[in-house]
Amino acid sequence: MRPVVWIAGAGIPLLTVGALAGHNAARSHVRDMMGGVDAPLECASCHVYMKPDGLLSRLAREDYLSPRDLAIGPDGRTLYVVAEEADAVLAVNLTKGTVENRIAVGRRPHSIVLSPDGRTAYVSNGWSDDVSVLDLVTARVTATVPTGMDPAGLALGPDGRRLFVANRASDDISMIDLAEGCEIKRLAAGNNPYAVRPSPDGRFLFVTSRLTEGTTIRETPRTEVTVVDAAVGRVAERHFLDSAHLLEGVDVLPAGDLTLATVVRPRNLVPSSQVAQGWMLTYGLAAIRPGSSSPPVQVLLDDVNAYYADPYDVVVTPDGARAFVTHSAADVVTAIDVAALREVLDAASPDSAALFASHLGLSQRYVLARIPTGSNPKRMAVSPDGTRVYVAERLQDRIAVIDVASLSVVDHIDLGGPEKVSMLRLGARQFHGARAFQGQFSCRTCHPDEDQDALAWDFAGDGLGRNMVNSMTLRDIGGTAPFKWAGTNTSLYMQDGIRFARHLTRVDPFPTKELRALVAYIYALDAPPNRYREGEPSAAQQRGRALFERSAMNDGTPIPPEGRCITCHDGPYFTTREKFDVGTRRDTDKPGMLFDTPQLINLTDTDPYLHDGSAASLEAIWTENSENDEHGVVSDFNKNQLNDLVEYLRTLGSPDDTP
Amino acid sequence: MTRRLAILMIGLVLALTAAAILGAVSAPGDVPDALVVFTQLPARQAPGPDARFPEGSRLAAIDPAAGVEPVVLTPDFAAARAADVHFDGRRIVFAGQKQAGGPWQIWEMDLARGKARLVVASCERCTDPVYRADDGIAFVAPADGSGAGAAMAVYTIAPGALVPERITFHRTSVGALGLASDGRVIMATGEGSPADGPTEYWALRHDGTGAELLYRHPAGSTLLGRARETVDRDLVFVERTGDAGPRLVSVSTAYPETSRREIPLPPGARVHSVAPLTDGSRIVSMRGAGHGDAVYGLSRVVDGGDHPLVMDPAFHAVEPVAVEPRPRPLGFVTATDPAAGIGTFFGLDARLTGLGRIDSAATVLRVRTPAGELGEVPLAGDGSFLLELPPDTPLQFETADARGRRVRGPSAWIWVRPGEVRGCVGCHESRSLVPENRVPVAVTGEPVSLVPGEPSLGERPPHDEGGM
């Protein structure tokens, strides 16, 4: 017999056996690594999509622009666009519809405001903690002014000499003297202040907050709108919106008597047994009457059987006749008849306010049109003559142009981003799009900016009224599996696959490609810089670290390993990724339930704390929620030591974030 | 297959290809771009709405734009009717009887190939199929056997599955299925006697959960056939009130109570059934109105004007459906658990009966099955309640005051599926009303079990669903 026949005769069975063995080994490997698998996995699922810094992932990346905010020059000819992922501002010639300039600014720019003469722009840089001052004539950054932490919305004072900046992470408002080029005052705001808009005369600034005030578990959330008297630099009023949060857009009617803010109305206290009938979330507007003692009235923008998730911005035309709201998860702009809206608001009384805020049918009275847009519409700008509304389509790298008369998109301006939809961009679209029954919510609704919404939710899959869980940040969590407070989801494929569909969205799970893209997107999310670890650690931080790592009490009594912080909160993310009972289980939690050790990255951004959000502050973890030293031995701490520990905990940042 | 049939089939293939390429959407004209599939009934038969299994019926298709005669799609069947078109606009599913006297089963046909394949074989009298969003099929079959005259229930079968699952447990017969754009199955049912026909349209998920009333005429009209949803999310259907003739009606799925309007038809027209087209026009099966009274024909109706498409003195042309691609809704992941043995039902405030209306006297909730009263539970201080109930059983609710007198109810008959957790905002509440964000008092305690023989909570294994 010829050798080739021998080789084939022996080789084919060997290859078959080898292939079978390899297949079985691969299956075993997946089981070992992933714990349980309820999603279709391939080698790339883990070795590419979960490796954002891997060679293949880096090769596949595209440099998108991601327009978030925009402003129009006073002559209406130039549109300035904040390109968030490009760390730049784009100057768009509206006559030609082309980008004519690209000006580099700080990290993760967020918002832009122009001087009245249109010669200067101020851009907040979220991850640089400063404001870039742009000379629009020379297209150069002329100054950089430090602000509070994570600056977002901004506005000029009435004389144009002061700039007010909402600082998300430090919950305050920077007042900047533009002549001096420095911050001269800091005003206390609500939790996570975000959007800023002046009254028509510029005297008052309306600053919306995104997160609820310090409510505790099973309390109704309430969120603040801060009114700043910009002339004197003081907080003039604080309005609170019940059962509402994520107030991301605000505008004031030209008459100055009514301020509109976008709201998300969560039902986190109602067991999530269903989605239909607005059972989990609804979206609308809050109407605030400045100077009035009557509480703000909230009305919905949704309709029966149709929800318009994640409202992000509201703008009013100069004549006050029309308002427009972007719904960033529904890819829709809602057009509103302001006169009709006023009629509804005027009919509201304190007794009927709750009913108005819960009535899906009211929107029929004032919604004129639902205008489809590209992916993820964010901020808008109205042309000076009031005939056009420009919409930043963030995940489309495009500007939509809406004709106010016909209430339709009449043009698009391509900003020049990559045409290719990369895996990460596809994942971003899954994350920010409302794939839920009747479009009721997106991933982003509970994880704004991929972070957390500061609410504890009653997920019915764990029992009604049982196991309420605090939503968790998604930033830089790739190295922290397993997921979920109970640590039962061994991978994001499990977390965001069939379980997500069965218990939350109530529609088909993400198709395989989209699920992979979503996982890749989440794995690629970076944590923002830690603001507490600049330079050498302070003395308090050093003392806190010693307490964190200590093995003996103040009196020298040895602390057993299970009583030391460092035992469970070890490693690059300060978690051993194991489950423990630290005495925080409630009567309403599943008996015997253990909790996955949470990571401790950027703790100041992730309050409230513990699995059910019952600790409003880091201190409260031990002062109100720990008995018998079950959550680390701290009973011998004096007040200063607790403060030192907290000071140290605040400095814990991502391993990729070097001071 | 005859030579003529072959030629027409080739024509169908070409037309389908063109329709797919062009999207089959155009401005309304005299004839639609879409093919139309319909049921032909021998002229001697009365095409009543209760004729679910008519002898001699058959499916036919016509390409109105081509101006050719209808082609029979089911020449190899003894009888066939009730076609529904797949989202891709290339396939239909229908009820067919292969041999005279044989079972009525559910079949699927690739229109380009003209070949039918059996998709549900395991029932004797199946009909009214519709495609689910996931390519499964929902259909109607006898609830408790295959005998003629048995009450009908909705069954569904998942793609690739062999055994259908019953998903409705109404006390009365159901039928005339449709599919809403949000993926829910629409069915006709009601408390009226079988002779009167159904009086309500309901919507439910394809696992039988979340069943809710969509439409009921306040004067108790009889609903004739399927309700079909338009691109504007309106339901169109045929309705008969009292002695008046059938009328073509449209309601908004969001506001059915306040949006009912009658669609104008040519004077003297008597309508049988309707199919909306994606261009906003409708194919209507009707007779009279200058088309003769002998048989139902098909016309395209645009703004009250009609353009005859099919009129064959030998056959009624009924149950039209347009062969057009349409958006596929997102499907559902089932929330049922056959092993659960119970369903959970909780209400946020049983005293809430409408927008801002409170029955403050109500203190008790009673639950009834067709066999009698199942039990009653006191309402919590906020009007909430949390019950465990026998699954797949018709249930009726009513509130009562402290002296046991009925305050409101009884409700319509509903059910819970095993493992379903179903909630309601109030009793007979408006669907415009969303829940208030507060912890219902009832869920801070243990559920009340009204399941006969169900072990108490302490005896049950720990709940380990896992949740999110």
HADDOCK unambig.tbl for C-alpha pairs under 7 A between the chains (distance, minus, plus):
assign (segid A and resid 218 and name CA) (segid B and resid 439 and name CA) 6.55 0.50 0.50
assign (segid A and resid 220 and name CA) (segid B and resid 437 and name CA) 6.72 0.50 0.50
assign (segid A and resid 220 and name CA) (segid B and resid 438 and name CA) 6.47 0.50 0.50
assign (segid A and resid 243 and name CA) (segid B and resid 437 and name CA) 6.57 0.50 0.50
assign (segid A and resid 267 and name CA) (segid B and resid 437 and name CA) 4.76 0.50 0.50
assign (segid A and resid 268 and name CA) (segid B and resid 437 and name CA) 6.87 0.50 0.50
assign (segid A and resid 269 and name CA) (segid B and resid 437 and name CA) 5.75 0.50 0.50
assign (segid A and resid 269 and name CA) (segid B and resid 438 and name CA) 5.23 0.50 0.50
assign (segid A and resid 269 and name CA) (segid B and resid 439 and name CA) 5.04 0.50 0.50
assign (segid A and resid 270 and name CA) (segid B and resid 437 and name CA) 6.13 0.50 0.50
assign (segid A and resid 270 and name CA) (segid B and resid 438 and name CA) 6.12 0.50 0.50
assign (segid A and resid 270 and name CA) (segid B and resid 439 and name CA) 5.65 0.50 0.50
assign (segid A and resid 270 and name CA) (segid B and resid 440 and name CA) 6.92 0.50 0.50
assign (segid A and resid 273 and name CA) (segid B and resid 421 and name CA) 5.65 0.50 0.50
assign (segid A and resid 273 and name CA) (segid B and resid 422 and name CA) 6.15 0.50 0.50
assign (segid A and resid 273 and name CA) (segid B and resid 423 and name CA) 6.44 0.50 0.50
assign (segid A and resid 274 and name CA) (segid B and resid 422 and name CA) 6.96 0.50 0.50
assign (segid A and resid 277 and name CA) (segid B and resid 431 and name CA) 6.58 0.50 0.50
assign (segid A and resid 277 and name CA) (segid B and resid 434 and name CA) 5.71 0.50 0.50
assign (segid A and resid 278 and name CA) (segid B and resid 434 and name CA) 5.23 0.50 0.50
assign (segid A and resid 279 and name CA) (segid B and resid 434 and name CA) 6.37 0.50 0.50
assign (segid A and resid 279 and name CA) (segid B and resid 435 and name CA) 6.07 0.50 0.50
assign (segid A and resid 304 and name CA) (segid B and resid 254 and name CA) 5.08 0.50 0.50
assign (segid A and resid 304 and name CA) (segid B and resid 432 and name CA) 5.89 0.50 0.50
assign (segid A and resid 305 and name CA) (segid B and resid 254 and name CA) 6.23 0.50 0.50
assign (segid A and resid 355 and name CA) (segid B and resid 356 and name CA) 6.71 0.50 0.50
assign (segid A and resid 358 and name CA) (segid B and resid 433 and name CA) 5.67 0.50 0.50
assign (segid A and resid 358 and name CA) (segid B and resid 434 and name CA) 5.19 0.50 0.50
assign (segid A and resid 358 and name CA) (segid B and resid 435 and name CA) 6.99 0.50 0.50
assign (segid A and resid 359 and name CA) (segid B and resid 432 and name CA) 5.49 0.50 0.50
assign (segid A and resid 359 and name CA) (segid B and resid 433 and name CA) 5.00 0.50 0.50
assign (segid A and resid 359 and name CA) (segid B and resid 434 and name CA) 6.57 0.50 0.50
assign (segid A and resid 360 and name CA) (segid B and resid 432 and name CA) 4.70 0.50 0.50
assign (segid A and resid 360 and name CA) (segid B and resid 433 and name CA) 6.23 0.50 0.50
assign (segid A and resid 361 and name CA) (segid B and resid 432 and name CA) 5.42 0.50 0.50
assign (segid A and resid 438 and name CA) (segid B and resid 182 and name CA) 6.30 0.50 0.50
assign (segid A and resid 459 and name CA) (segid B and resid 467 and name CA) 6.96 0.50 0.50
assign (segid A and resid 461 and name CA) (segid B and resid 465 and name CA) 6.32 0.50 0.50
assign (segid A and resid 461 and name CA) (segid B and resid 466 and name CA) 6.75 0.50 0.50
assign (segid A and resid 461 and name CA) (segid B and resid 467 and name CA) 4.13 0.50 0.50
assign (segid A and resid 461 and name CA) (segid B and resid 468 and name CA) 6.97 0.50 0.50
assign (segid A and resid 462 and name CA) (segid B and resid 465 and name CA) 6.40 0.50 0.50
assign (segid A and resid 462 and name CA) (segid B and resid 466 and name CA) 6.14 0.50 0.50
assign (segid A and resid 462 and name CA) (segid B and resid 467 and name CA) 4.92 0.50 0.50
assign (segid A and resid 464 and name CA) (segid B and resid 443 and name CA) 5.83 0.50 0.50
assign (segid A and resid 465 and name CA) (segid B and resid 443 and name CA) 4.87 0.50 0.50
assign (segid A and resid 465 and name CA) (segid B and resid 444 and name CA) 5.66 0.50 0.50
assign (segid A and resid 499 and name CA) (segid B and resid 468 and name CA) 6.00 0.50 0.50
assign (segid A and resid 500 and name CA) (segid B and resid 468 and name CA) 6.20 0.50 0.50
assign (segid A and resid 501 and name CA) (segid B and resid 333 and name CA) 6.54 0.50 0.50
assign (segid A and resid 502 and name CA) (segid B and resid 333 and name CA) 5.52 0.50 0.50
assign (segid A and resid 502 and name CA) (segid B and resid 334 and name CA) 6.92 0.50 0.50
assign (segid A and resid 502 and name CA) (segid B and resid 335 and name CA) 6.36 0.50 0.50
assign (segid A and resid 503 and name CA) (segid B and resid 467 and name CA) 6.32 0.50 0.50
assign (segid A and resid 503 and name CA) (segid B and resid 468 and name CA) 6.21 0.50 0.50
assign (segid A and resid 506 and name CA) (segid B and resid 332 and name CA) 5.94 0.50 0.50
assign (segid A and resid 506 and name CA) (segid B and resid 333 and name CA) 6.07 0.50 0.50
assign (segid A and resid 507 and name CA) (segid B and resid 330 and name CA) 5.94 0.50 0.50
assign (segid A and resid 507 and name CA) (segid B and resid 331 and name CA) 5.33 0.50 0.50
assign (segid A and resid 507 and name CA) (segid B and resid 332 and name CA) 4.19 0.50 0.50
assign (segid A and resid 507 and name CA) (segid B and resid 333 and name CA) 5.68 0.50 0.50
assign (segid A and resid 508 and name CA) (segid B and resid 330 and name CA) 5.98 0.50 0.50
assign (segid A and resid 508 and name CA) (segid B and resid 331 and name CA) 4.88 0.50 0.50
assign (segid A and resid 508 and name CA) (segid B and resid 332 and name CA) 5.03 0.50 0.50
assign (segid A and resid 508 and name CA) (segid B and resid 333 and name CA) 5.60 0.50 0.50
